[in-house]
């Protein structure tokens, strides 16, 4: 049971003595094994003022694993990026390098668009 008061914001409490707050459970599924992940690697320019980014989609798993994979890629290729919502965004066109690296680690990748 989380003790963070921010988890209870917007909650109306009862005067009932037996009332207890029920926390929302996380809906994140367990991370699939590396060999079962089917990642899509694509190039994107939309809403980025013409700058290109490489996006990696379809990661199924816990947010912490997504962020650790993103950090590993950013350190490996010396670029910036972010990870949120099941998508990893890496700055610049790194598709070929990323696909080679992920395939070497055992992930199944597919190049999308061009």
N, C-alpha and C positions, 0 to 999 in steps of 0.2 A: 504494500500500500504506500504510494508516494506521499510524502509529507510536504510537498511544495504547495504553498498557499495559492499560487497562480493557477493550479489545476482546478480550484474551486471557485474561480471568479464567475460571476453571473449566476450563481446557484442560490435559490431561495430555500431557506431552511425551515423546518417545521418546529413547532414547540413541543412535539411529541418526545418524551424522554427516551423512547426506544429508537429514535431516528439515527441512522448512520449514513454518511455520504458514500455513494458507490462510484468508484473511479472508473472511467472508461478504459476498456482493455485495448491494448495495442493490436492493430490488425495486420501487422507485418508478419509475413510468412518466413519460415526458415530459409536460409540461403541454399539454393540448389548447389550440388557439387559442380566443380569447375567443368567437368566433361559434359554436363547436361545444360550448361548455360549457352544460349544461342543469341549472341550479341550482334546488333546491326551497327555498322560503322558508316557514318555518312558525313558529307560536307554541308555546312549551312552558312548562309549569309543573311538570313531574314532578321530584320529589326536590329542589326548590329552595325549600322552606318557603313556598310560595304566591307567590313572586316570578316574574314573567314574563320570559322571554328569547326573543329571536328567533334561530332557528337557520337556517343556510344549509347545505344538504347537497348531496351528489353532486358536489363539486369533484374533478376528476380532474387530478392533477398532482403536482409536487414540493412537499414540505412548505414550502420557502422561499417559493414563490409563494402558497401558501395563507396563510401568516403575513403576507406583505406585503399581500394583499388584506384580511385582517382588520384590520391596522393602518390601512390606508387608510380603511376603513369606520368604525373607532373614532374616528379623528381628524376625519373628515368630520362625524359626528353627535355628537361630544363625549360618548361613552359608553364604558363599559368592556366587556371581552369577552375571548375567548380563541379559539385555533385549534388543533385537534389531531384526528387521526384522520379527516381529510377533512371535518370539520365546523367551521363558524365559529359561535361563540356570542356574540351581542351582547345586552347587558343592556337590558331594557324592550321594549315593543312598538314596533318600528321597521319593521314589515313593509312598509308602503306606501312609506316614504321609501327603504328599501333597494332595493325592487323598481324604483322609478323611477330611482334612481342606477345600478343594475346594468344596466338596460335601456338607459340613455343611454350606457353604456360599451360596449354591444354584446353583453352576456351575454343568454342566453335564460333567463328565470325563470318559475317556476310557483308560484302561491300555493297552499299546501296547508292544508286545515282551516280553514274559516270564511272 
